[in-house]
Amino acid sequence: MEQQIERSKVVVRWIVAATLFSAVTYLKRAGSVAIPWSTVLGLTAAVAVLNLVYWNILRRSAPRWLKYVTTATDLALISLLVLFTGGSGSVFYVAYFVVLVSNSIRYGMGMALYVATIYNLTYVAVLALVPPAGDLTTEAVKVLAFWGVALYAGYLAMRFQRYARILESYEETIARLRAELLEPKPAK
């Protein structure tokens, strides 16, 4: 199951990478972001190489550590994109939420908290390298909002997983009862 989940993340990563590359290209041509082509191509190449490495690993198995590595590298690459496209004012900030929601839905509360923690580390690094103008109230609200979404997404995933287990239990009970009804009864 986990192997299939990680494989789907590889496919989604290709789609998101292509979308972000197109968006950066468009904004760069419009003069809205001042990011060198070498950086754009370097980030795109990094995503491509990592995705190929992940796919190669997934051809054999899905080690438990892989989901944490892929998630952390996704957040690190998004942070680099945010860093090079305006820091706290980058239009690509919302990409953090794609990683948060997709991983939370797939893996639950534990992963939601992991994503939020790694986000905190990487986004604080961005803010340290490109300090925002004025006070940090807006940045604190962004971080708190991210944690709020993480907790809510994790909660929803927990509820979904709980209801899926209950449904599976009901299906097993129905199958057992159906089998009992179809069993031939001994003659009296």
Backbone torsions as a table, in degrees:
resi	resn	phi	psi	omega
1	MET	NA	-48.3	-178.3
2	GLU	-63.8	-33.9	177.6
3	GLN	-61.5	-42.7	178.7
4	GLN	-66.5	-39.3	178.2
5	ILE	-61.4	-46.2	-179.4
6	GLU	-67.6	-34.5	176.1
7	ARG	-64.0	-40.4	178.6
8	SER	-65.9	-33.7	176.7
9	LYS	-64.2	-35.0	177.8
10	VAL	-63.2	-44.6	179.3
11	VAL	-62.8	-46.5	179.4
12	VAL	-62.4	-38.7	179.2
13	ARG	-60.8	-39.4	176.6
14	TRP	-61.5	-44.4	-178.3
15	ILE	-65.0	-47.1	179.8
16	VAL	-64.0	-41.5	179.2
17	ALA	-61.9	-43.0	178.6
18	ALA	-64.9	-40.4	179.0
19	THR	-64.7	-46.6	179.7
20	LEU	-65.3	-39.5	177.2
21	PHE	-60.6	-44.6	178.8
22	SER	-62.9	-42.0	-180.0
23	ALA	-65.6	-43.4	178.5
24	VAL	-63.1	-43.4	179.3
25	THR	-60.1	-46.1	179.5
26	TYR	-61.5	-50.3	-178.8
27	LEU	-65.7	-33.9	177.9
28	LYS	-66.9	-44.6	178.6
29	ARG	-65.3	-31.9	178.6
30	ALA	-80.1	-6.8	-179.7
31	GLY	80.2	14.4	-177.9
32	SER	-83.6	-23.5	175.3
33	VAL	-130.7	140.9	-179.0
34	ALA	-109.2	73.3	179.2
35	ILE	-116.5	129.5	-179.3
36	PRO	-64.6	148.0	178.2
37	TRP	-58.5	-34.0	179.8
38	SER	-61.4	-37.6	178.4
39	THR	-70.6	-43.0	178.3
40	VAL	-59.3	-48.8	-178.6
41	LEU	-68.9	-35.3	177.6
42	GLY	-64.2	-45.4	177.7
43	LEU	-64.5	-41.5	179.3
44	THR	-64.4	-42.7	178.0
45	ALA	-63.9	-39.5	178.8
46	ALA	-61.1	-44.6	178.1
47	VAL	-61.7	-44.6	-178.3
48	ALA	-63.1	-46.4	-179.3
49	VAL	-63.8	-46.9	178.9
50	LEU	-60.6	-42.6	-180.0
51	ASN	-62.4	-39.7	177.5
52	LEU	-67.1	-39.0	176.6
53	VAL	-63.1	-45.8	179.4
54	TYR	-60.8	-44.7	-179.0
55	TRP	-61.3	-40.5	179.0
56	ASN	-63.4	-43.0	177.2
57	ILE	-62.0	-41.4	-176.6
58	LEU	-72.5	-14.2	176.2
59	ARG	-66.3	-30.5	-178.4
60	ARG	-95.5	-46.3	-176.8
61	SER	-166.2	-177.2	176.3
62	ALA	-127.1	86.6	179.3
63	PRO	-61.0	146.5	-176.7
64	ARG	-58.7	-31.8	-176.8
65	TRP	-73.5	-20.1	-172.2
66	LEU	-60.8	-41.4	-178.1
67	LYS	-61.6	-33.5	179.4
68	TYR	-74.1	-39.7	178.5
69	VAL	-66.5	-45.9	-178.6
70	THR	-63.8	-39.8	-179.9
71	THR	-66.6	-44.9	179.9
72	ALA	-64.5	-40.7	179.4
73	THR	-69.9	-35.4	175.3
74	ASP	-59.2	-46.1	-179.7
75	LEU	-66.6	-37.6	178.2
76	ALA	-64.9	-42.6	179.2
77	LEU	-67.6	-38.8	175.7
78	ILE	-62.8	-41.2	178.8
79	SER	-61.7	-39.1	176.3
80	LEU	-64.6	-42.5	177.4
81	LEU	-61.7	-44.6	178.1
82	VAL	-62.7	-43.3	179.5
83	LEU	-57.3	-47.9	-175.1
84	PHE	-81.2	-6.9	-178.2
85	THR	-119.2	28.7	172.6
86	GLY	121.6	4.1	178.5
87	GLY	62.2	-129.3	-176.2
88	SER	-64.0	-20.3	179.7
89	GLY	-95.2	7.9	-177.0
90	SER	-66.4	138.5	176.5
91	VAL	-70.6	-13.8	-177.1
92	PHE	-89.2	4.1	178.0
93	TYR	-55.8	-35.6	-177.1
94	VAL	-63.5	-18.3	179.1
95	ALA	-62.3	-27.2	175.4
96	TYR	-56.5	-37.8	-176.8
97	PHE	-69.6	-29.5	177.1
98	VAL	-61.6	-46.3	179.4
99	VAL	-64.6	-43.4	-178.9
100	LEU	-60.5	-55.1	-174.2
101	VAL	-67.1	-44.5	-177.6
102	SER	-64.3	-40.2	179.4
103	ASN	-74.2	-35.9	178.6
104	SER	-63.8	-44.0	179.4
105	ILE	-62.5	-41.6	-177.0
106	ARG	-72.4	-41.2	-168.4
107	TYR	-118.0	-11.5	175.1
108	GLY	95.6	-164.2	-172.9
109	MET	-62.0	-41.7	-179.5
110	GLY	-57.1	-44.7	-179.9
111	MET	-71.0	-34.8	177.2
112	ALA	-59.9	-43.6	178.7
113	LEU	-68.1	-37.6	176.7
114	TYR	-62.2	-47.4	179.6
115	VAL	-60.2	-45.1	-179.5
116	ALA	-62.1	-39.0	179.2
117	THR	-67.2	-46.8	179.2
118	ILE	-65.5	-39.1	175.1
119	TYR	-56.5	-47.5	179.5
120	ASN	-55.5	-46.4	-178.5
121	LEU	-64.6	-46.1	-175.8
122	THR	-73.9	-38.2	-179.0
123	TYR	-71.5	-35.2	175.2
124	VAL	-63.9	-37.0	176.1
125	ALA	-62.2	-41.8	176.8
126	VAL	-60.3	-46.4	-178.8
127	LEU	-65.9	-32.0	177.5
128	ALA	-69.7	-35.7	-178.7
129	LEU	-80.9	-33.2	177.9
130	VAL	-130.4	81.4	-177.6
131	PRO	-61.8	135.7	178.9
132	PRO	-73.0	154.5	177.5
133	ALA	-73.2	147.2	176.7
134	GLY	80.1	-160.5	-178.9
135	ASP	-81.0	173.8	-175.2
136	LEU	-98.5	14.7	-178.4
137	THR	-59.0	-44.9	179.7
138	THR	-61.4	-40.9	-179.9
139	GLU	-67.8	-37.4	177.3
140	ALA	-63.7	-40.0	178.2
141	VAL	-65.4	-40.2	178.4
142	LYS	-62.4	-42.8	179.9
143	VAL	-66.8	-44.4	178.5
144	LEU	-64.0	-39.5	177.6
145	ALA	-63.4	-39.4	178.3
146	PHE	-62.1	-44.9	177.7
147	TRP	-63.5	-38.2	177.1
148	GLY	-60.8	-45.1	178.0
149	VAL	-65.4	-39.3	178.9
150	ALA	-60.6	-47.1	-179.0
151	LEU	-65.3	-40.6	-179.7
152	TYR	-68.4	-44.4	178.8
153	ALA	-63.1	-41.1	177.2
154	GLY	-63.7	-41.6	177.9
155	TYR	-61.3	-47.2	179.5
156	LEU	-62.5	-39.1	178.2
157	ALA	-64.3	-41.3	177.8
158	MET	-60.9	-44.3	179.3
159	ARG	-63.3	-44.0	179.0
160	PHE	-60.9	-45.3	179.8
161	GLN	-62.9	-39.6	178.3
162	ARG	-62.7	-47.8	-179.7
163	TYR	-66.8	-32.3	176.9
164	ALA	-65.7	-39.7	177.1
165	ARG	-66.1	-41.1	178.5
166	ILE	-62.9	-46.2	178.9
167	LEU	-60.3	-42.5	178.4
168	GLU	-61.8	-40.1	177.3
169	SER	-62.6	-43.8	178.5
170	TYR	-63.3	-41.7	180.0
171	GLU	-63.6	-39.5	177.4
172	GLU	-65.4	-41.0	178.6
173	THR	-63.7	-44.3	178.9
174	ILE	-61.9	-43.8	179.9
175	ALA	-63.3	-40.9	178.9
176	ARG	-64.7	-45.6	179.8
177	LEU	-64.7	-39.0	178.3
178	ARG	-63.0	-42.7	179.3
179	ALA	-63.9	-39.0	178.2
180	GLU	-65.4	-39.0	179.1
181	LEU	-67.3	-33.5	-177.1
182	LEU	-85.2	-10.0	177.6
183	GLU	-67.5	138.6	176.8
184	PRO	-66.5	138.4	-179.6
185	LYS	-87.5	137.3	176.4
186	PRO	-66.0	141.2	179.9
187	ALA	-70.8	144.1	-179.9
188	LYS	-93.4	NA	NA
